[in-house]
Amino acid sequence: MTNNKNKIRYKDVLTQEVLLDLLEYDKTTGKLTYKPRARKYFKSTSAYKTFAKRFEGKNAGSVTVDGYLAVRILGYTVKVHRLIIKMLTGQWPICVDHINGKKLDNRWSNIRSCTYSDNNRNQRLQRRNKSGYPGVYWNSRITKTGVDRGYWRAQAVIRDDNGKLSKKNLGNFKDLDEAINAKKDWDEANGYHPNHGRIV
């Protein structure tokens, strides 16, 4: 069994200096490309030559199952947006927000280092949402006679900086617009991004 204490974390290996030596980033396009890589990064000359032939100057990263770009680098697989933040700021981010909600858009103008709670304040509208605004949903209450005496509920989902979720009921409304306005007022008062609730 491997002792976890002996494992070297990617954050310790992939320093800003190393990443800038290995990768090229275009702020305008968001593209990350492989730079020519020194022999010292390879265990063998054949691996060194193979890398130069197959990857040098080409786009870095492939799409993961969760829709983001990730790169396999020096034995570690890391999301591209995290690498970019580290390269340009020298700090590993807690979380990265794609401002327009497009996971593959890694332009510098579209990504920001943030906390989990900040990221939760800029979410796209979920496909199953029927109200047209996040945090507002129909709470059905069917009577024995088959009449639905339900209401629109405005609800906030709060994620703290440790990633823990909790819910806050903002009120129950017969009118959809009133429920949406209640949620919008809460969002504005709590620093939600203007893009929150966008349709991507």
Secondary structure, 3 states (H helix, E strand, C coil): CCCHHHCCCHHHHCCHHHHHHHEEECCCCCCEEECCCCHHHCCCHHHHHHHHHHCCCCECCEECCCCCEEEEECCEEEEHHHHHHHHHHCCCCCEEEECCCCCCCCCHHHEEEECHHHHHCCCCCCCCCCCCCCCEEEECCECCCCCECCEEEEEEEEECCCCCEEEEEEEEECCHHHHHHHHHHHHHHCCCCCCCCCCC
